[in-house]
């Protein structure tokens, strides 16, 4: 079948598993290894309450400890550089029971960090029995999973600032053309905002704004009112497939954990029947969970500790890659 038959599902659609990568002994987490592993254990156990987990772990280590022994936790020994598999895991399209896993080029967020092993992960996954019903296809275009958000109906949300940083040799129209053709979307909708302080992804959309449903976008209130107004104003200019304004829901700014940390409640993670919301040790954590629970009445909303994750600029969405089910 043709590439153009496939579509990019929304993250709230049914998933077959969540991909995660265990913090290794010699990773950037080595100064806070036990703390980050505690957070990963909490994330893994919370995810397992809803769906299977595929857990990468360092091939040179004995394997993760303190995790439940259960058939829906699949441990895969593998070499990788970093834990943030949202950005090097497969971006999966679906069509009538088939799945096409797109393996885009990854070079450590614009060459900031080593990524040669990360860039090989999808090749190894494509050879594993767990993924034998998925077709993998490689592309040289540089695209990270945290840089895009789909509504499942042909709308793609991006931050043009980030994509322009990745492709300085391309103009906006050329980037738009690549996204249309590679992801089979009808319209690329973008904001254009510099990253939050401490964000080395150059402003991934999953730190700024996300689809909550086809007609709703949640966005992260910024530390400065001027930035928040710019973000909201740009979101107000976007239109749904029915040419209506999106309902916009503001998430609180965790202003009590340090201005140099790009903490974002928009870095939540959809799982089957649930939504995992980061908790940074802020007085706003509970309010963020309440907002998401009110917004998603048919899902169980769970608070996930992320106070250590955010010290390296991430949260549960950055730490994971969803694997869609074989949908229509």
Secondary structure by P-SEA (a helix, b strand, c coil): cccccbbbbcccccccbbbbbcccccccccccaaaaaaaaaaaaaaaaacccccccccccccccccccccccbbbbbbbbccccccccccbbbbcccbbbbbbccccccccccccccccaaaaaaaaccccccbbbbbbcccccccccccccccbbbbcaaaaaaacccccaaaaaaaaaaaacccbbbbbbbccccccccccccccccccccccbbbbbbcccaaaaaaaaaaaaacccccccccbbbbbbbccccccccccccccccccccbbbbbbccccaaaaaaaaaaaaccccbbbbbbcaaaaaacccccccbbbbbcccc
